Amino acid sequence: MKTYSVRAKRWEHGWELHIDGLGVTQSDDLDDAETMVRDYISLDLGVPPESFAVEITPEPQHEPHAS
């Protein structure tokens, strides 16, 4: 089974989900990220959403430095 790696990057309106080798989609929160990624890949490649694995890795959050 093919596994797609996804980098989740936080932004002010939710999460950008960078799917390795395919593209980018978005999600309001990480709880919905896998569903959004599966929908994107399924539609883009024309394959069933249960025919592949998804591995989502959130990028570390950078806190602003206090002055």
N, C-alpha and C positions, 0 to 999 in steps of 0.2 A: 504494500500500500504506500502510495506517495505521501510524504509529509511536507506541508508548506510551512515555512518559517515566517513569522510575522513580528515586526518590531512595532510596539505600541508607543507612540509619542504623545505626551500630554500637551494640550493647548487649551486656550481659555474656554472653548465651547465643547470640550470632550477629549476624544482620543483620535489621532490619526493612526491608521492601521496600514503599515507598509508591508505588502505581501511580496516576499522575495521573488523577483523575476516576473511579476505580473502587474502590479499597480498598487493603488492606494484607495482605501475607503475610510469611512469615519464611523464612530460610535459615540453615543452620549456618555457611556460608562463601560468599564471593562466587563461587567456582567453580560452585556449584549455583544461584545466584541467577536466571540466565536461565531455567533449566528450571522453577523454582518459579513465576516470573512468567508464563511461557507456559501452564503448567497452570492457574493461577488465572484468567487472562483467557479461556482456551479454555472452561473450565467455566462461568464467569460469563456469557459472551456466547453460548455455543453455537457457536463457530467453530473451525475447525482451527488447531492451534498454529503451523502454518507460514504462516498467512494474514495475519500482521502482523509488524512489526518491533518490537524492544525496545531501548531505550537506557537503560542503567543508569549513574547517576552517584553514586558514593560521596561522602558528605559528609565534609569534612575532620575528622580526629580531633583533639580538643582534649586536649593533655597537661596534667595538673595542674601548677600553678606551684609551684616549690620555694620554701620560705620561708627 
